[in-house]
């Protein structure tokens, strides 16, 4: 994910910093579309989606447990010290 953020930032900087304008932007967008349409890219995306689907129940359990713990702690009476 970090690499995608970096590439998006680099591409934006390139477009904003270049003097060739729309032509460079169009070339960059064509290259990005070509990369997106590449079967290898789509295979990686599919694999990542499958991995996320497989892990989502476990993540849900962790989140549910954390919410339950926080809720319980918020509703516990607090001990006060008067000394």
N, C-alpha and C positions, 0 to 999 in steps of 0.2 A: 504494500500500500504506500509506503514511503517513496518508493521509486516512481510510482504513478504521480504522486503529488509533486515530486521534484520535476518530473518531465513536463507536467502541466505548467508549473511555474516557469521553467526554462523556455517552453514554447511561448508563453504569454510575454515574457521578457523579450524574446526574440522578435515577436510581432510588433510589440510596442517600440522596441529600440531600432528597428530596421528602417531604412529610408526607401526601400523598394516598395513598401505599401502592400496593396491588395494582392499583387502577384505572388509575393512571398507567403502571404497568408493562405492563398489558394493552394500553393504547393504543399504547405505544411498540412493543411486539412486533407488534401488528397493522400498524402503519406499516412496520416493518422487513420483515414478510412481504409486504406490498403492494409495497414497493420491490424485493424479491428476485424476485417473480413478474412484475414489469414486463418486457415483451418487450425493451425497450431495454437493461435491465440484463443480461438473458440473452444478448443479442447481443454486448455488451461482454465478458462472461465467455467466450463462445465464441471471440471474436476473440483474447483473451488466451491461451486454451488453444492455439489454432492457432499463435500466435506462439511460444509456449514449445515446442511440438512441433517446429516448424521449426528453432529454435535449439538444441535439445537435443543434436544430434550435435556441433556446434561446441563447446559447453560441455564435453561428454564428452572431446573431444580435448584441450582446454586442461587439464582436470583430470588426464587420463592423462599428459600431458607434465609437469605439475608434480609428480605423484607419482613419475614416473620420475627427474626431476632430484633430488628430495629423497632418494630411495632411493640413487641413485648417489653423492650427496655423503655420505650416512651410511656407505656402504661403502668410500669412498676412505680409504687410509691417511693419517693426519694427520702432517704434518711437525712434529717436535718440535725445539725449540731448547734446547740445554744450556748456553748461555752466560749 
